[in-house]
Amino acid sequence: MKKLMMLATALAFSAAVAVAQDTKENAKDAAHQAKETTKAAGRKVGREADKAGDKIDRAAKNTKEDVKDGTNKALNKADRKMKKAERKLDNSK
């Protein structure tokens, strides 16, 4: 009877160890998957940040060009008005 109890205890202990090992493996797999998911999310955030930076660069470049075009138009308009005023002044003499 004592041997039977020892055998039953050993069997229960072995089953507990096997369950613990399975739990450990499952936890390890879950941690690995979480790590991979986090890395993928980080890469995606990096790509999105790059896209946003590119958009900002394009917007800044377009704004610079718009300001330059507006300034040139204003200067041209002022130059035309000045020439017109000079012609009027010359014609009035």
Biopython code that builds the backbone (N, CA, C, O; Angstrom):
import numpy as np
from Bio.PDB.StructureBuilder import StructureBuilder

atoms = [
    (1, "MET", "N", (0.819, -1.180, 0.000)),
    (1, "MET", "CA", (0.000, 0.000, 0.000)),
    (1, "MET", "C", (0.877, 1.264, 0.000)),
    (1, "MET", "O", (0.563, 2.250, -0.667)),
    (2, "LYS", "N", (1.976, 1.213, 0.758)),
    (2, "LYS", "CA", (2.879, 2.345, 0.831)),
    (2, "LYS", "C", (3.502, 2.617, -0.542)),
    (2, "LYS", "O", (3.667, 3.769, -0.941)),
    (3, "LYS", "N", (3.849, 1.534, -1.261)),
    (3, "LYS", "CA", (4.429, 1.688, -2.593)),
    (3, "LYS", "C", (3.406, 2.274, -3.559)),
    (3, "LYS", "O", (3.741, 3.080, -4.427)),
    (4, "LEU", "N", (2.167, 1.859, -3.393)),
    (4, "LEU", "CA", (1.098, 2.374, -4.246)),
    (4, "LEU", "C", (0.899, 3.875, -4.013)),
    (4, "LEU", "O", (0.691, 4.631, -4.962)),
    (5, "MET", "N", (0.962, 4.296, -2.768)),
    (5, "MET", "CA", (0.835, 5.711, -2.433)),
    (5, "MET", "C", (2.022, 6.505, -2.990)),
    (5, "MET", "O", (1.843, 7.609, -3.505)),
    (6, "MET", "N", (3.200, 5.960, -2.892)),
    (6, "MET", "CA", (4.394, 6.620, -3.432)),
    (6, "MET", "C", (4.295, 6.742, -4.948)),
    (6, "MET", "O", (4.645, 7.771, -5.526)),
    (7, "LEU", "N", (3.813, 5.673, -5.582)),
    (7, "LEU", "CA", (3.645, 5.685, -7.031)),
    (7, "LEU", "C", (2.607, 6.732, -7.442)),
    (7, "LEU", "O", (2.807, 7.475, -8.403)),
    (8, "ALA", "N", (1.501, 6.778, -6.703)),
    (8, "ALA", "CA", (0.444, 7.772, -6.998)),
    (8, "ALA", "C", (0.981, 9.185, -6.792)),
    (8, "ALA", "O", (0.688, 10.081, -7.584)),
    (9, "THR", "N", (1.760, 9.389, -5.738)),
    (9, "THR", "CA", (2.348, 10.706, -5.472)),
    (9, "THR", "C", (3.330, 11.087, -6.569)),
    (9, "THR", "O", (3.338, 12.229, -7.029)),
    (10, "ALA", "N", (4.148, 10.147, -6.985)),
    (10, "ALA", "CA", (5.116, 10.405, -8.051)),
    (10, "ALA", "C", (4.397, 10.724, -9.360)),
    (10, "ALA", "O", (4.807, 11.617, -10.102)),
    (11, "LEU", "N", (3.326, 9.987, -9.635)),
    (11, "LEU", "CA", (2.544, 10.233, -10.846)),
    (11, "LEU", "C", (1.909, 11.622, -10.813)),
    (11, "LEU", "O", (1.932, 12.345, -11.809)),
    (12, "ALA", "N", (1.345, 11.988, -9.671)),
    (12, "ALA", "CA", (0.735, 13.313, -9.519)),
    (12, "ALA", "C", (1.798, 14.400, -9.666)),
    (12, "ALA", "O", (1.552, 15.420, -10.310)),
    (13, "PHE", "N", (2.963, 14.196, -9.080)),
    (13, "PHE", "CA", (4.046, 15.155, -9.184)),
    (13, "PHE", "C", (4.501, 15.297, -10.639)),
    (13, "PHE", "O", (4.752, 16.410, -11.103)),
    (14, "SER", "N", (4.607, 14.189, -11.352)),
    (14, "SER", "CA", (5.001, 14.220, -12.767)),
    (14, "SER", "C", (3.979, 14.975, -13.598)),
    (14, "SER", "O", (4.332, 15.759, -14.479)),
    (15, "ALA", "N", (2.691, 14.726, -13.304)),
    (15, "ALA", "CA", (1.632, 15.436, -14.035)),
    (15, "ALA", "C", (1.703, 16.933, -13.747)),
    (15, "ALA", "O", (1.528, 17.754, -14.647)),
    (16, "ALA", "N", (1.958, 17.278, -12.492)),
    (16, "ALA", "CA", (2.071, 18.697, -12.123)),
    (16, "ALA", "C", (3.250, 19.347, -12.825)),
    (16, "ALA", "O", (3.152, 20.483, -13.290)),
    (17, "VAL", "N", (4.362, 18.630, -12.902)),
    (17, "VAL", "CA", (5.542, 19.159, -13.596)),
    (17, "VAL", "C", (5.250, 19.339, -15.078)),
    (17, "VAL", "O", (5.661, 20.334, -15.675)),
    (18, "ALA", "N", (4.541, 18.381, -15.678)),
    (18, "ALA", "CA", (4.208, 18.480, -17.103)),
    (18, "ALA", "C", (3.295, 19.668, -17.360)),
    (18, "ALA", "O", (3.485, 20.397, -18.334)),
    (19, "VAL", "N", (2.309, 19.870, -16.501)),
    (19, "VAL", "CA", (1.409, 21.020, -16.645)),
    (19, "VAL", "C", (2.191, 22.317, -16.465)),
    (19, "VAL", "O", (1.983, 23.279, -17.205)),
    (20, "ALA", "N", (3.079, 22.343, -15.496)),
    (20, "ALA", "CA", (3.892, 23.539, -15.258)),
    (20, "ALA", "C", (4.768, 23.834, -16.474)),
    (20, "ALA", "O", (4.934, 24.991, -16.860)),
    (21, "GLN", "N", (5.325, 22.787, -17.072)),
    (21, "GLN", "CA", (6.170, 22.970, -18.261)),
    (21, "GLN", "C", (5.339, 23.516, -19.420)),
    (21, "GLN", "O", (5.785, 24.410, -20.138)),
    (22, "ASP", "N", (4.126, 22.977, -19.604)),
    (22, "ASP", "CA", (3.244, 23.484, -20.667)),
    (22, "ASP", "C", (2.893, 24.951, -20.427)),
    (22, "ASP", "O", (2.896, 25.766, -21.350)),
    (23, "THR", "N", (2.593, 25.267, -19.175)),
    (23, "THR", "CA", (2.263, 26.657, -18.825)),
    (23, "THR", "C", (3.446, 27.572, -19.110)),
    (23, "THR", "O", (3.287, 28.680, -19.621)),
    (24, "LYS", "N", (4.627, 27.089, -18.772)),
    (24, "LYS", "CA", (5.839, 27.886, -19.024)),
    (24, "LYS", "C", (6.031, 28.118, -20.519)),
    (24, "LYS", "O", (6.344, 29.232, -20.939)),
    (25, "GLU", "N", (5.846, 27.080, -21.320)),
    (25, "GLU", "CA", (5.996, 27.206, -22.772)),
    (25, "GLU", "C", (4.949, 28.164, -23.352)),
    (25, "GLU", "O", (5.254, 28.987, -24.215)),
    (26, "ASN", "N", (3.717, 28.040, -22.864)),
    (26, "ASN", "CA", (2.663, 28.939, -23.338)),
    (26, "ASN", "C", (2.970, 30.387, -22.989)),
    (26, "ASN", "O", (2.765, 31.284, -23.807)),
    (27, "ALA", "N", (3.455, 30.613, -21.794)),
    (27, "ALA", "CA", (3.817, 31.969, -21.373)),
    (27, "ALA", "C", (4.973, 32.497, -22.211)),
    (27, "ALA", "O", (4.999, 33.669, -22.588)),
    (28, "LYS", "N", (5.917, 31.627, -22.495)),
    (28, "LYS", "CA", (7.067, 32.021, -23.314)),
    (28, "LYS", "C", (6.614, 32.386, -24.728)),
    (28, "LYS", "O", (7.064, 33.384, -25.293)),
    (29, "ASP", "N", (5.722, 31.576, -25.295)),
    (29, "ASP", "CA", (5.199, 31.867, -26.634)),
    (29, "ASP", "C", (4.404, 33.171, -26.644)),
    (29, "ASP", "O", (4.523, 33.970, -27.573)),
    (30, "ALA", "N", (3.598, 33.380, -25.613)),
    (30, "ALA", "CA", (2.811, 34.614, -25.532)),
    (30, "ALA", "C", (3.720, 35.834, -25.418)),
    (30, "ALA", "O", (3.458, 36.863, -26.041)),
    (31, "ALA", "N", (4.776, 35.724, -24.634)),
    (31, "ALA", "CA", (5.728, 36.828, -24.489)),
    (31, "ALA", "C", (6.435, 37.108, -25.812)),
    (31, "ALA", "O", (6.633, 38.265, -26.183)),
    (32, "HIS", "N", (6.811, 36.053, -26.516)),
    (32, "HIS", "CA", (7.465, 36.228, -27.815)),
    (32, "HIS", "C", (6.525, 36.920, -28.803)),
    (32, "HIS", "O", (6.931, 37.823, -29.535)),
    (33, "GLN", "N", (5.265, 36.483, -28.813)),
    (33, "GLN", "CA", (4.286, 37.098, -29.717)),
    (33, "GLN", "C", (4.060, 38.569, -29.358)),
    (33, "GLN", "O", (3.937, 39.416, -30.242)),
    (34, "ALA", "N", (4.008, 38.862, -28.072)),
    (34, "ALA", "CA", (3.839, 40.254, -27.639)),
    (34, "ALA", "C", (5.026, 41.101, -28.083)),
    (34, "ALA", "O", (4.862, 42.245, -28.507)),
    (35, "LYS", "N", (6.213, 40.532, -27.983)),
    (35, "LYS", "CA", (7.425, 41.245, -28.407)),
    (35, "LYS", "C", (7.368, 41.537, -29.904)),
    (35, "LYS", "O", (7.677, 42.648, -30.334)),
    (36, "GLU", "N", (6.974, 40.546, -30.692)),
    (36, "GLU", "CA", (6.895, 40.727, -32.148)),
    (36, "GLU", "C", (5.830, 41.764, -32.509)),
    (36, "GLU", "O", (6.027, 42.586, -33.403)),
    (37, "THR", "N", (4.707, 41.713, -31.805)),
    (37, "THR", "CA", (3.638, 42.687, -32.061)),
    (37, "THR", "C", (4.115, 44.099, -31.733)),
    (37, "THR", "O", (3.841, 45.043, -32.475)),
    (38, "THR", "N", (4.818, 44.235, -30.633)),
    (38, "THR", "CA", (5.343, 45.542, -30.235)),
    (38, "THR", "C", (6.352, 46.057, -31.255)),
    (38, "THR", "O", (6.343, 47.238, -31.603)),
    (39, "LYS", "N", (7.208, 45.182, -31.725)),
    (39, "LYS", "CA", (8.188, 45.590, -32.735)),
    (39, "LYS", "C", (7.500, 46.039, -34.019)),
    (39, "LYS", "O", (7.877, 47.044, -34.620)),
    (40, "ALA", "N", (6.478, 45.276, -34.433)),
    (40, "ALA", "CA", (5.738, 45.630, -35.650)),
    (40, "ALA", "C", (5.044, 46.974, -35.475)),
    (40, "ALA", "O", (5.040, 47.801, -36.386)),
    (41, "ALA", "N", (4.462, 47.187, -34.311)),
    (41, "ALA", "CA", (3.800, 48.473, -34.044)),
    (41, "ALA", "C", (4.814, 49.612, -34.081)),
    (41, "ALA", "O", (4.528, 50.687, -34.609)),
    (42, "GLY", "N", (5.988, 49.377, -33.522)),
    (42, "GLY", "CA", (7.044, 50.396, -33.551)),
    (42, "GLY", "C", (7.474, 50.722, -34.973)),
    (42, "GLY", "O", (7.690, 51.885, -35.314)),
    (43, "ARG", "N", (7.595, 49.688, -35.800)),
    (43, "ARG", "CA", (7.967, 49.930, -37.203)),
    (43, "ARG", "C", (6.883, 50.725, -37.911)),
    (43, "ARG", "O", (7.182, 51.624, -38.698)),
    (44, "LYS", "N", (5.630, 50.399, -37.636)),
    (44, "LYS", "CA", (4.522, 51.117, -38.277)),
    (44, "LYS", "C", (4.512, 52.579, -37.837)),
    (44, "LYS", "O", (4.318, 53.477, -38.656)),
    (45, "VAL", "N", (4.719, 52.810, -36.555)),
    (45, "VAL", "CA", (4.774, 54.188, -36.058)),
    (45, "VAL", "C", (5.908, 54.943, -36.748)),
    (45, "VAL", "O", (5.750, 56.108, -37.113)),
    (46, "GLY", "N", (7.041, 54.288, -36.924)),
    (46, "GLY", "CA", (8.165, 54.920, -37.609)),
    (46, "GLY", "C", (7.825, 55.278, -39.045)),
    (46, "GLY", "O", (8.158, 56.365, -39.516)),
    (47, "ARG", "N", (7.154, 54.355, -39.747)),
    (47, "ARG", "CA", (6.760, 54.635, -41.131)),
    (47, "ARG", "C", (5.770, 55.801, -41.200)),
    (47, "ARG", "O", (5.884, 56.677, -42.057)),
    (48, "GLU", "N", (4.813, 55.795, -40.297)),
    (48, "GLU", "CA", (3.818, 56.875, -40.282)),
    (48, "GLU", "C", (4.473, 58.214, -39.944)),
    (48, "GLU", "O", (4.099, 59.245, -40.503)),
    (49, "ALA", "N", (5.439, 58.203, -39.041)),
    (49, "ALA", "CA", (6.157, 59.437, -38.706)),
    (49, "ALA", "C", (6.941, 59.944, -39.909)),
    (49, "ALA", "O", (6.992, 61.149, -40.158)),
    (50, "ASP", "N", (7.553, 59.028, -40.656)),
    (50, "ASP", "CA", (8.276, 59.425, -41.867)),
    (50, "ASP", "C", (7.328, 60.054, -42.878)),
    (50, "ASP", "O", (7.644, 61.076, -43.486)),
    (51, "LYS", "N", (6.157, 59.433, -43.053)),
    (51, "LYS", "CA", (5.173, 59.990, -43.988)),
    (51, "LYS", "C", (4.735, 61.383, -43.549)),
    (51, "LYS", "O", (4.629, 62.296, -44.367)),
    (52, "ALA", "N", (4.483, 61.537, -42.256)),
    (52, "ALA", "CA", (4.069, 62.844, -41.741)),
    (52, "ALA", "C", (5.169, 63.878, -41.955)),
    (52, "ALA", "O", (4.897, 65.017, -42.336)),
    (53, "GLY", "N", (6.404, 63.474, -41.710)),
    (53, "GLY", "CA", (7.529, 64.384, -41.941)),
    (53, "GLY", "C", (7.638, 64.788, -43.395)),
    (53, "GLY", "O", (7.914, 65.948, -43.702)),
    (54, "ASP", "N", (7.422, 63.836, -44.297)),
    (54, "ASP", "CA", (7.460, 64.149, -45.726)),
    (54, "ASP", "C", (6.361, 65.132, -46.094)),
    (54, "ASP", "O", (6.584, 66.061, -46.870)),
    (55, "LYS", "N", (5.174, 64.926, -45.537)),
    (55, "LYS", "CA", (4.068, 65.842, -45.821)),
    (55, "LYS", "C", (4.375, 67.251, -45.319)),
    (55, "LYS", "O", (4.082, 68.240, -45.991)),
    (56, "ILE", "N", (4.966, 67.326, -44.132)),
    (56, "ILE", "CA", (5.326, 68.635, -43.577)),
    (56, "ILE", "C", (6.377, 69.310, -44.452)),
    (56, "ILE", "O", (6.301, 70.510, -44.713)),
    (57, "ASP", "N", (7.360, 68.527, -44.904)),
    (57, "ASP", "CA", (8.394, 69.087, -45.787)),
    (57, "ASP", "C", (7.783, 69.636, -47.067)),
    (57, "ASP", "O", (8.114, 70.737, -47.505)),
    (58, "ARG", "N", (6.866, 68.835, -47.675)),
    (58, "ARG", "CA", (6.221, 69.295, -48.910)),
    (58, "ARG", "C", (5.402, 70.552, -48.664)),
    (58, "ARG", "O", (5.429, 71.488, -49.462)),
    (59, "ALA", "N", (4.672, 70.566, -47.554)),
    (59, "ALA", "CA", (3.848, 71.738, -47.233)),
    (59, "ALA", "C", (4.725, 72.972, -47.032)),
    (59, "ALA", "O", (4.391, 74.058, -47.505)),
    (60, "ALA", "N", (5.842, 72.804, -46.335)),
    (60, "ALA", "CA", (6.747, 73.929, -46.110)),
    (60, "ALA", "C", (7.331, 74.417, -47.429)),
    (60, "ALA", "O", (7.439, 75.621, -47.661)),
    (61, "LYS", "N", (7.707, 73.477, -48.290)),
    (61, "LYS", "CA", (8.266, 73.861, -49.592)),
    (61, "LYS", "C", (7.217, 74.585, -50.428)),
    (61, "LYS", "O", (7.505, 75.597, -51.067)),
    (62, "ASN", "N", (5.989, 74.050, -50.415)),
    (62, "ASN", "CA", (4.917, 74.693, -51.181)),
    (62, "ASN", "C", (4.606, 76.075, -50.627)),
    (62, "ASN", "O", (4.368, 77.010, -51.391)),
    (63, "THR", "N", (4.606, 76.212, -49.314)),
    (63, "THR", "CA", (4.356, 77.517, -48.702)),
    (63, "THR", "C", (5.450, 78.501, -49.092)),
    (63, "THR", "O", (5.172, 79.655, -49.419)),
    (64, "LYS", "N", (6.686, 78.040, -49.055)),
    (64, "LYS", "CA", (7.812, 78.905, -49.443)),
    (64, "LYS", "C", (7.645, 79.375, -50.879)),
    (64, "LYS", "O", (7.851, 80.549, -51.188)),
    (65, "GLU", "N", (7.267, 78.440, -51.761)),
    (65, "GLU", "CA", (7.087, 78.802, -53.159)),
    (65, "GLU", "C", (5.893, 79.729, -53.340)),
    (65, "GLU", "O", (5.937, 80.646, -54.160)),
    (66, "ASP", "N", (4.815, 79.494, -52.570)),
    (66, "ASP", "CA", (3.649, 80.376, -52.651)),
    (66, "ASP", "C", (3.990, 81.790, -52.199)),
    (66, "ASP", "O", (3.567, 82.766, -52.820)),
    (67, "VAL", "N", (4.750, 81.897, -51.122)),
    (67, "VAL", "CA", (5.157, 83.217, -50.632)),
    (67, "VAL", "C", (6.047, 83.909, -51.663)),
    (67, "VAL", "O", (5.921, 85.107, -51.914)),
    (68, "LYS", "N", (6.943, 83.130, -52.248)),
    (68, "LYS", "CA", (7.848, 83.689, -53.262)),
    (68, "LYS", "C", (7.049, 84.174, -54.476)),
    (68, "LYS", "O", (7.297, 85.263, -54.994)),
    (69, "ASP", "N", (6.093, 83.360, -54.923)),
    (69, "ASP", "CA", (5.257, 83.759, -56.066)),
    (69, "ASP", "C", (4.437, 84.997, -55.741)),
    (69, "ASP", "O", (4.332, 85.907, -56.564)),
    (70, "GLY", "N", (3.853, 85.040, -54.544)),
    (70, "GLY", "CA", (3.060, 86.199, -54.131)),
    (70, "GLY", "C", (3.908, 87.459, -54.070)),
    (70, "GLY", "O", (3.466, 88.529, -54.488)),
    (71, "THR", "N", (5.114, 87.336, -53.555)),
    (71, "THR", "CA", (6.020, 88.486, -53.467)),
    (71, "THR", "C", (6.399, 88.970, -54.865)),
    (71, "THR", "O", (6.418, 90.171, -55.134)),
    (72, "ASN", "N", (6.698, 88.023, -55.746)),
    (72, "ASN", "CA", (7.054, 88.406, -57.122)),
    (72, "ASN", "C", (5.891, 89.105, -57.819)),
    (72, "ASN", "O", (6.088, 90.097, -58.521)),
    (73, "LYS", "N", (4.678, 88.587, -57.623)),
    (73, "LYS", "CA", (3.505, 89.226, -58.240)),
    (73, "LYS", "C", (3.307, 90.640, -57.704)),
    (73, "LYS", "O", (3.023, 91.570, -58.458)),
    (74, "ALA", "N", (3.461, 90.784, -56.390)),
    (74, "ALA", "CA", (3.305, 92.110, -55.789)),
    (74, "ALA", "C", (4.371, 93.070, -56.301)),
    (74, "ALA", "O", (4.085, 94.234, -56.582)),
    (75, "LEU", "N", (5.604, 92.576, -56.420)),
    (75, "LEU", "CA", (6.673, 93.432, -56.939)),
    (75, "LEU", "C", (6.419, 93.814, -58.396)),
    (75, "LEU", "O", (6.631, 94.962, -58.785)),
    (76, "ASN", "N", (5.969, 92.858, -59.194)),
    (76, "ASN", "CA", (5.674, 93.148, -60.597)),
    (76, "ASN", "C", (4.548, 94.167, -60.725)),
    (76, "ASN", "O", (4.615, 95.076, -61.552)),
    (77, "LYS", "N", (3.515, 94.012, -59.904)),
    (77, "LYS", "CA", (2.389, 94.939, -59.937)),
    (77, "LYS", "C", (2.847, 96.341, -59.534)),
    (77, "LYS", "O", (2.475, 97.328, -60.169)),
    (78, "ALA", "N", (3.649, 96.421, -58.485)),
    (78, "ALA", "CA", (4.171, 97.718, -58.043)),
    (78, "ALA", "C", (5.050, 98.336, -59.121)),
    (78, "ALA", "O", (4.998, 99.545, -59.348)),
    (79, "ASP", "N", (5.853, 97.517, -59.783)),
    (79, "ASP", "CA", (6.720, 98.009, -60.853)),
    (79, "ASP", "C", (5.894, 98.554, -62.018)),
    (79, "ASP", "O", (6.215, 99.603, -62.577)),
    (80, "ARG", "N", (4.816, 97.829, -62.384)),
    (80, "ARG", "CA", (3.952, 98.303, -63.477)),
    (80, "ARG", "C", (3.284, 99.632, -63.116)),
    (80, "ARG", "O", (3.209, 100.539, -63.946)),
    (81, "LYS", "N", (2.806, 99.741, -61.893)),
    (81, "LYS", "CA", (2.161, 100.994, -61.462)),
    (81, "LYS", "C", (3.159, 102.140, -61.449)),
    (81, "LYS", "O", (2.824, 103.270, -61.805)),
    (82, "MET", "N", (4.399, 101.843, -61.032)),
    (82, "MET", "CA", (5.424, 102.881, -61.004)),
    (82, "MET", "C", (5.738, 103.346, -62.421)),
    (82, "MET", "O", (5.895, 104.545, -62.653)),
    (83, "LYS", "N", (5.833, 102.423, -63.365)),
    (83, "LYS", "CA", (6.104, 102.797, -64.761)),
    (83, "LYS", "C", (4.954, 103.602, -65.341)),
    (83, "LYS", "O", (5.169, 104.556, -66.089)),
    (84, "LYS", "N", (3.739, 103.217, -64.996)),
    (84, "LYS", "CA", (2.560, 103.944, -65.464)),
    (84, "LYS", "C", (2.569, 105.370, -64.907)),
    (84, "LYS", "O", (2.265, 106.331, -65.614)),
    (85, "ALA", "N", (2.922, 105.482, -63.626)),
    (85, "ALA", "CA", (2.991, 106.800, -63.008)),
    (85, "ALA", "C", (4.086, 107.643, -63.665)),
    (85, "ALA", "O", (3.907, 108.844, -63.870)),
    (86, "GLU", "N", (5.203, 107.022, -63.990)),
    (86, "GLU", "CA", (6.282, 107.748, -64.668)),
    (86, "GLU", "C", (5.830, 108.226, -66.045)),
    (86, "GLU", "O", (6.137, 109.348, -66.447)),
    (87, "ARG", "N", (5.095, 107.367, -66.771)),
    (87, "ARG", "CA", (4.609, 107.761, -68.100)),
    (87, "ARG", "C", (3.646, 108.934, -67.985)),
    (87, "ARG", "O", (3.710, 109.869, -68.783)),
    (88, "LYS", "N", (2.755, 108.891, -67.000)),
    (88, "LYS", "CA", (1.821, 109.986, -66.796)),
    (88, "LYS", "C", (2.557, 111.285, -66.473)),
    (88, "LYS", "O", (2.211, 112.364, -66.953)),
    (89, "LEU", "N", (3.592, 111.133, -65.635)),
    (89, "LEU", "CA", (4.372, 112.315, -65.254)),
    (89, "LEU", "C", (5.090, 112.870, -66.474)),
    (89, "LEU", "O", (5.115, 114.088, -66.654)),
    (90, "ASP", "N", (5.674, 112.027, -67.320)),
    (90, "ASP", "CA", (6.371, 112.482, -68.522)),
    (90, "ASP", "C", (5.395, 113.102, -69.496)),
    (90, "ASP", "O", (5.734, 114.088, -70.149)),
    (91, "ASN", "N", (4.188, 112.558, -69.618)),
    (91, "ASN", "CA", (3.199, 113.098, -70.547)),
    (91, "ASN", "C", (2.634, 114.426, -70.091)),
    (91, "ASN", "O", (2.172, 115.221, -70.910)),
    (92, "SER", "N", (2.666, 114.672, -68.800)),
    (92, "SER", "CA", (2.114, 115.933, -68.294)),
    (92, "SER", "C", (3.095, 117.097, -68.427)),
    (92, "SER", "O", (2.707, 118.245, -68.209)),
    (93, "LYS", "N", (4.324, 116.839, -68.771)),
    (93, "LYS", "CA", (5.341, 117.922, -68.895)),
    (93, "LYS", "C", (5.210, 118.628, -70.173)),
    (93, "LYS", "O", (5.971, 119.557, -70.446)),
]
sb = StructureBuilder()
sb.init_structure("model")
sb.init_model(0)
sb.init_chain("A")
sb.init_seg("    ")
for serial, (resi, resn, name, xyz) in enumerate(atoms, 1):
    if name == "N":
        sb.init_residue(resn, " ", resi, " ")
    sb.init_atom(name, np.array(xyz, "f"), 0.0, 1.0, " ", f" {name:<3s}", serial, name[0])
structure = sb.get_structure()
